[in-house]
Amino acid sequence: MCTDDTAVHHDGLGRRAVLVTGAAGALTLATMSFASAADGSRSTKTLTGTLPPGAPDFVYLPVEVPRGVREIRVSYTYTKAAVPAGTQNNALDIGLFDERGTALGGKGFRGWSGGARTEFFVRADDATPGYIPGPIRPGTWHIVLGPYTVAPQGLPYEVTVTLTHGAPGAAPARGYPPERARGRGRAWYRGDCHLHTWYSDGRRTPQEIGALARAAGLDFINTSDHNTHSSHAHWADVAGDDLLVMLGEEVTTRNGHVLALGTAPETFIDWRYRARDNRWARFAQEIRRAGGLVVPAHPHATCIGCGWKFGFGEADAVEVWNGPYTPDDEISLGDWDNTLVSYARSGRRSGWTPAMGNSDAHRDPDRIGGPQTVVLADDLTRDAIQAGIKAGRSYVAESAAVEVTFTASGGKGTHAGIGERLPVDRDDPVTVDLEVKGAPGCTLHLVTDQGTLFTSAPLPDSGAGRASWRTTASYASYVRAEIRHAPTTPGLPGALAAFTNPVFLGK
């Protein structure tokens, strides 16, 4: 077995910089070329270089792949720098596109691991989690580097590519979870739609996530690995009559993250753009064409690139509560409530954006189902769950122990539930009823477009309680419920145990 080791050095941006995506800035490096070789042999080449501060979002390394290659294996390293306090250090992501090219939204995507792995391989019969098995066809492949953050001294990197020559293996059989589980007809179903496996930067297998979802009392989940659909073919044996598994992706851009919720198998949604590139509406439509919902995730998260900068005009719902309740969730809740006020004042009767909550669980001790979205759906199917989420017929709870019933009623027997409208005249009396179980020590709050207009005493140790409040449509355009734990900081609200989407009042 022979090895052909070649080292190439590349410094800075140089004269090879060209835009290749038509969106976020990109740089193409000099091509790494390989010659044909005997079966069983390996050829290896290494590229070193340094990316300066202000480097483009994506750096492409072309790799000329000859015929007769069985496997492509890539490893990379980069150097952390000594940086002043408060300065971001180096972080470098990585992925792969095949000979079909790197065009934005094109067919060439073969995998992404971000910063979760230092090496990966792809061949016909197998691939590293995060990458897509399939034929190694001859042509120009591209390794994509994503300089997430660059220190003032620059980002030194080294990329090693090894080709193994020989006959390809057999492609693996691929199956997908069904779009239906055994439901209870029209009922409330509990789900967690933001989960990460070892197919991106999580540490759990699909099987482990399925077991934890069942233990958390969930009826449905949605897969959402960062910038890859590579897990889609690995959920068929996780789903069952008791658990609906929907497929998706967390589209992780430099200007925010968004859940593609419940897309068709093998749907890939590109992420290589910023808000300034005016590409987002195109990819939101791609999500919908693939049967999915568009759900901006953790819109006020403080991690770099996590805050949502694209606006909510394309959103089918918004993830207001993400993981353990924190101050950025409180900001997201208030921001979302402002959108309800704007909608109510507009006089429109459709087009408001519902809220949901998910765990964003990656690894132990992240708790799957904490929080979870509880959806009123006609059955336990992908279409029915999506319809319930999009209509706002849902509430968010910290666990399966918390149950919420929330309705509004007017004269002549009119009633409306969560996400619905109660058609009453402006001055007709309206009674709002809230019932909660599983929230010991929590207080019940009724929130309108004026703010919080009702707060209960703390619930007893049983965790059960009721509240009833009277209003009119002229006084409250909508009413929604919050169930909160006791405050831990004087003057600030306590963490949520649950909250509902609104009931709108008025014709």
C-alpha positions in Angstrom: 0.0 0.0 0.0 1.6 3.2 -1.1 1.1 6.7 0.3 1.6 9.9 -1.7 2.1 12.7 0.8 2.1 16.3 -0.5 2.0 19.5 1.5 0.7 22.8 0.2 0.7 26.1 2.0 -1.7 29.0 1.6 -1.6 32.3 3.5 -4.2 34.9 3.7 -6.8 35.6 1.1 -4.5 36.1 -1.8 -5.5 36.4 -5.5 -7.6 33.2 -5.5 -10.5 34.8 -3.7 -13.7 34.5 -5.7 -17.4 34.6 -4.9 -18.8 31.1 -5.4 -22.2 31.1 -3.7 -23.7 34.4 -4.9 -24.6 35.1 -1.2 -22.4 35.3 1.8 -18.8 36.1 1.0 -16.7 33.0 0.0 -13.1 32.3 -0.9 -11.9 29.5 -3.1 -8.3 28.2 -2.5 -6.0 26.5 -5.0 -7.1 23.1 -6.2 -5.8 19.9 -4.5 -5.3 17.4 -7.3 -5.0 13.6 -7.1 -3.9 11.1 -9.7 -5.4 7.7 -10.3 -3.8 4.9 -8.4 -4.0 1.1 -7.9 -6.8 -0.5 -6.0 -6.1 -0.6 -2.3 -3.6 2.3 -2.4 -4.0 5.6 -0.5 -3.1 9.1 -1.6 -2.7 11.9 1.0 -2.2 15.6 0.6 -2.1 18.4 3.2 -2.9 22.1 3.0 -1.8 24.6 5.6 -2.7 28.3 5.7 -3.9 31.2 7.8 -7.2 33.0 7.5 -7.1 36.7 8.6 -9.6 38.6 10.6 -12.5 39.5 8.3 -12.2 36.3 6.3 -15.2 35.4 4.3 -17.9 33.2 5.9 -17.0 30.2 3.8 -13.6 29.0 2.4 -13.7 26.3 -0.3 -10.9 23.9 -0.9 -11.4 22.2 -4.3 -10.3 18.6 -4.4 -9.9 17.0 -7.8 -11.0 13.3 -7.4 -10.0 10.8 -10.1 -11.9 7.7 -11.1 -11.7 4.6 -8.9 -11.9 6.2 -5.5 -13.6 4.2 -2.8 -13.4 6.6 0.1 -12.6 10.3 0.9 -11.3 10.9 4.4 -10.6 14.4 5.7 -9.0 15.6 8.9 -8.3 19.1 10.0 -6.8 21.1 12.9 -6.6 24.8 13.7 -4.7 26.8 16.3 -6.2 28.7 19.2 -4.6 32.1 19.9 -3.7 34.0 23.0 -6.4 36.7 23.0 -7.3 39.6 25.3 -10.1 39.1 27.7 -13.5 39.6 26.0 -12.1 38.8 22.5 -13.4 35.8 20.6 -10.9 33.1 19.9 -10.6 31.0 16.7 -13.3 28.5 15.8 -13.5 26.7 12.4 -16.3 24.6 11.0 -16.1 22.1 8.2 -18.3 20.3 5.7 -18.2 18.7 2.2 -19.8 19.2 -1.3 -19.4 16.6 -4.1 -18.7 17.0 -7.8 -22.2 18.5 -8.4 -20.9 21.8 -7.0 -21.3 24.3 -4.3 -24.2 26.4 -5.7 -26.5 27.8 -3.1 -29.4 25.4 -2.6 -27.8 23.0 -5.2 -27.5 19.2 -5.2 -23.8 18.9 -4.1 -24.2 18.8 -0.3 -22.6 15.7 1.2 -22.3 16.7 4.9 -21.6 19.1 7.6 -20.1 18.6 11.1 -19.5 22.2 12.1 -17.0 22.2 14.8 -18.1 18.9 16.4 -15.6 16.7 14.7 -11.9 16.9 13.6 -12.2 14.3 10.9 -14.8 12.5 8.7 -15.1 10.1 5.8 -17.5 9.4 3.0 -17.9 6.4 0.8 -20.8 4.6 -0.9 -21.8 2.3 1.9 -21.1 4.5 5.0 -20.2 7.9 6.2 -19.3 9.7 9.4 -22.4 10.9 11.2 -23.3 14.3 9.7 -22.3 13.1 6.2 -24.2 11.4 3.4 -23.2 8.0 2.1 -23.1 7.7 -1.6 -21.0 7.2 -4.7 -17.6 8.8 -5.0 -17.8 10.1 -8.5 -14.9 11.7 -10.3 -14.7 15.5 -10.5 -14.1 18.5 -8.4 -15.3 18.1 -4.8 -15.1 20.9 -2.3 -14.2 20.9 1.4 -15.9 23.9 2.9 -14.3 25.6 5.9 -16.4 28.0 8.0 -14.4 30.5 10.0 -17.0 31.0 12.7 -14.8 33.4 14.7 -11.2 34.6 13.9 -8.8 35.9 16.5 -6.9 39.2 15.8 -3.7 37.2 15.1 -5.5 35.1 12.4 -6.6 31.5 12.2 -3.9 29.0 11.2 -5.3 25.8 9.9 -4.3 22.5 8.4 -6.4 20.2 6.2 -5.4 16.7 5.2 -7.2 14.7 2.5 -6.8 11.0 2.0 -8.3 9.1 -0.9 -8.6 5.3 -0.8 -8.7 3.7 -4.2 -10.8 0.7 -5.0 -14.2 -0.6 -5.9 -17.1 1.1 -4.1 -19.1 -0.7 -1.5 -22.9 -1.4 -1.8 -25.2 1.5 -1.0 -27.0 1.0 2.4 -30.7 0.4 2.5 -32.6 3.6 3.5 -35.9 3.7 5.3 -37.8 6.5 7.0 -40.3 6.8 9.9 -44.0 6.7 9.0 -46.0 10.0 9.0 -48.6 8.5 11.3 -48.6 6.9 14.8 -51.5 5.4 16.7 -53.2 8.5 18.1 -56.3 9.1 20.2 -58.3 11.0 17.6 -58.7 14.7 18.4 -56.7 15.1 21.5 -53.8 17.0 23.1 -50.4 15.6 22.0 -47.1 16.4 23.6 -43.9 16.9 21.6 -40.4 18.3 21.5 -39.3 19.6 18.0 -35.8 20.7 18.7 -33.4 17.8 19.3 -29.8 17.1 18.4 -28.1 13.7 17.8 -24.6 12.6 17.2 -25.4 13.3 13.5 -24.5 17.0 14.3 -23.2 18.3 17.7 -25.3 16.1 20.0 -24.0 13.1 21.9 -27.1 10.9 21.8 -28.1 8.3 19.2 -31.6 8.4 17.7 -32.4 5.2 19.7 -31.4 7.0 23.0 -33.5 10.0 22.1 -36.5 7.8 21.3 -36.2 6.1 24.7 -35.8 9.5 26.5 -38.8 10.9 24.6 -41.0 8.1 25.7 -39.8 8.4 29.3 -40.7 12.1 29.1 -44.3 11.3 28.1 -44.0 12.7 24.6 -46.2 11.6 21.7 -44.0 13.2 18.9 -40.6 14.6 18.2 -38.9 16.4 15.3 -35.2 15.8 14.4 -33.2 19.1 14.0 -29.5 18.4 13.5 -27.5 21.5 12.5 -27.2 22.0 8.7 -27.6 18.3 7.7 -30.2 15.7 7.0 -27.9 12.8 7.5 -29.9 11.4 10.4 -33.1 11.0 8.4 -32.5 7.4 7.4 -31.8 6.3 11.0 -35.2 7.0 12.7 -37.4 4.3 11.2 -36.8 1.8 14.0 -37.2 4.6 16.6 -40.7 5.5 15.6 -43.6 3.3 16.7 -47.3 3.3 17.4 -46.6 5.4 20.5 -44.2 7.9 19.0 -44.4 10.0 15.9 -41.0 11.0 14.5 -40.9 13.9 12.2 -37.9 14.9 10.2 -36.2 18.2 9.9 -33.1 20.4 10.2 -31.9 23.3 12.3 -30.8 25.7 9.6 -27.9 27.4 11.3 -26.9 30.7 9.6 -24.6 33.4 10.8 -27.6 35.6 11.6 -29.8 33.1 13.4 -31.2 29.6 13.5 -34.5 28.3 12.2 -36.2 24.9 12.5 -37.4 23.2 9.4 -40.1 21.2 11.1 -41.5 18.1 9.5 -40.0 18.2 6.1 -39.9 15.3 3.6 -37.1 12.8 4.0 -33.6 13.8 2.7 -34.7 17.5 2.5 -31.6 19.7 2.7 -32.0 23.4 3.4 -29.0 25.6 2.7 -27.6 27.9 5.4 -24.9 29.8 3.6 -26.3 33.4 3.7 -26.9 36.3 6.0 -29.9 38.6 6.4 -28.1 41.2 4.2 -28.0 38.7 1.3 -31.9 38.7 0.8 -31.9 34.9 0.3 -34.0 33.9 3.3 -37.5 34.1 1.7 -36.3 31.6 -1.0 -35.3 29.0 1.6 -38.3 29.5 3.8 -40.4 28.6 0.7 -38.2 25.6 0.2 -39.0 24.4 3.7 -42.7 24.8 2.9 -42.4 23.0 -0.5 -40.9 20.1 1.4 -44.0 20.0 3.7 -42.3 21.7 6.6 -43.0 24.6 9.0 -40.7 27.5 9.4 -39.9 28.1 13.1 -37.2 30.6 14.1 -35.4 29.1 17.1 -34.3 30.9 20.3 -34.5 34.3 18.6 -32.8 36.2 21.5 -30.1 33.7 22.3 -26.8 35.3 23.2 -24.4 32.9 21.5 -22.6 34.2 18.4 -24.8 34.0 15.3 -27.8 32.7 17.3 -29.9 35.8 17.5 -32.6 35.9 14.8 -32.0 38.8 12.3 -34.3 37.8 9.4 -37.6 39.1 10.8 -40.7 37.0 11.3 -42.6 37.6 8.1 -41.9 34.0 6.9 -42.4 32.4 10.3 -45.2 29.8 10.8 -44.4 29.8 14.5 -41.6 31.0 16.8 -39.7 29.1 19.4 -40.2 31.4 22.4 -39.0 29.0 25.1 -35.8 27.1 24.5 -34.4 24.7 27.1 -34.2 25.7 30.8 -36.0 29.0 31.2 -33.5 31.9 31.1 -33.5 35.7 30.7 -33.3 35.4 26.9 -36.5 33.4 26.9 -38.2 36.1 28.9 -37.1 38.6 26.3 -38.4 36.3 23.5 -41.7 36.0 25.3 -42.1 39.8 25.6 -41.1 40.3 22.0 -43.6 37.7 20.8 -46.3 39.3 23.0 -45.6 42.6 21.2 -46.4 40.9 17.9 -49.8 39.9 19.3 -50.5 43.5 20.2 -49.6 44.6 16.7 -51.8 42.0 15.2 -54.7 42.8 17.5 -54.4 46.5 16.6 -54.2 45.9 12.9 -57.8 44.6 12.8 -56.7 41.6 10.8 -58.4 38.2 11.4 -55.5 36.0 10.3 -51.7 36.1 10.1 -50.6 36.1 13.7 -47.5 34.0 14.7 -48.0 31.2 17.3 -45.4 30.4 19.9 -43.9 27.1 20.8 -41.2 25.7 23.2 -38.6 22.9 22.8 -35.7 21.5 24.7 -32.8 22.0 22.2 -31.3 19.0 24.0 -27.8 17.9 22.9 -26.4 15.6 25.6 -26.7 14.7 29.3 -27.9 16.4 31.4 -30.1 18.2 28.8 -33.7 17.1 29.5 -35.7 16.0 26.5 -39.2 17.4 26.8 -38.1 20.3 28.9 -40.0 22.2 27.7 -42.5 20.6 25.4 -45.3 21.9 23.1 -48.7 20.4 23.8 -50.8 20.5 20.6 -54.5 20.0 20.0 -54.5 17.9 16.8 -57.1 15.8 15.0 -54.8 12.8 15.1 -51.1 11.8 15.7 -49.9 12.4 12.2 -47.4 14.8 10.7 -50.0 16.9 8.9 -52.3 17.1 12.0 -49.6 18.1 14.4 -48.3 20.7 12.0 -51.8 22.1 11.5 -52.2 22.4 15.2 -48.9 24.2 15.7 -49.6 26.6 12.8 -53.0 27.4 14.1 -51.7 28.1 17.6 -53.8 25.4 19.2 -51.1 24.7 21.7 -49.5 25.6 25.0 -45.9 25.0 26.3 -45.2 23.2 29.5 -42.0 22.5 31.4 -42.8 18.7 31.6 -45.6 16.2 31.1 -46.6 16.7 34.7 -48.1 20.1 33.9 -51.6 20.2 32.3 -53.4 23.4 31.3 -57.0 24.0 30.2 -57.8 27.5 29.0 -61.0 28.7 27.5 -63.1 31.8 27.0 -66.9 31.9 26.8 -69.5 34.6 25.9 -73.2 34.8 25.8 -75.5 32.4 23.8 -73.2 29.5 24.5 -70.2 30.7 22.5 -66.8 29.2 23.5 -63.2 29.5 22.2 -60.1 27.6 23.1 -56.4 28.2 22.8 -55.5 29.7 19.4 -59.1 30.5 18.5 -61.3 33.6 18.4 -64.4 34.2 20.5 -66.8 36.1 18.3 -68.4 38.6 20.6 -69.4 42.3 20.4 -67.0 44.8 22.0 -69.0 45.2 25.2 -70.4 41.7 25.6 -69.3 40.0 28.8 -66.6 37.4 28.4 -65.5 34.8 31.1 -62.0 33.4 30.9 -61.4 30.1 32.7 -58.0 28.6 33.5 -57.3 25.3 35.1 -53.9 23.9 35.9 -52.5 20.7 37.3 -49.0 19.7 38.2 -47.6 23.2 39.2 -47.2 23.3 43.0 -46.3 26.7 44.3 -46.8 28.4 41.0 -49.0 31.5 40.3 -51.5 31.8 37.5 -51.4 34.9 35.3 -53.8 36.2 32.7 -52.1 38.5 30.1 -53.8 40.8 27.6 -52.7 43.5 25.2 -52.6 45.8 28.2 -50.3 43.5 30.2 -50.9 41.2 33.1 -54.4 41.9 34.5 -54.8 38.9 36.9 -52.4 37.1 39.2 -53.5 34.3 41.6 -52.1 33.3 44.9 -49.6 30.4 44.8 -51.0 27.0 44.1 -51.1 24.4 46.9 -48.7 21.5 47.2 -51.2 19.4 45.0 -50.2 21.7 42.1 -53.8 22.1 41.1 -55.8 25.3 40.8 -58.4 27.3 38.9 -58.9 30.9 38.0 -61.8 32.7 36.5 -61.8 36.3 35.2 -64.4 38.5 33.5 -63.6 41.0 30.7 -64.9 42.4 27.4 -63.4 42.6 23.9 -63.1 46.3 24.3 -60.9 45.9 27.4 -58.8 42.9 26.1 -58.2 42.1 22.5 -56.7 38.8 23.5 -56.1 36.8 26.7 -53.3 34.3 27.2 -52.2 32.4 30.3 -48.9 32.1 32.1 -48.0 29.7 35.0 -44.9 30.9 36.8 -42.7 29.6 39.6 -41.9 31.9 42.5 -39.4 34.6 41.6 -35.8 34.1 42.6 -34.7 37.7 42.0 -36.7 40.5 43.7 -38.5 42.6 41.1 -38.3 40.1 38.3 -40.9 37.5 37.3 -40.4 33.9 38.1 -39.5 31.3 35.5 -42.4 29.8 33.4 -43.9 26.5 34.2 -46.2 26.9 31.3 -47.8 29.4 29.0 -50.5 29.3 26.3 -51.1 30.8 23.0 -53.8 33.5 23.1 -57.6 33.4 22.8 -58.6 36.4 20.7 -61.8 38.3 21.6 -64.1 40.1 19.2 -65.7 39.7 15.8 
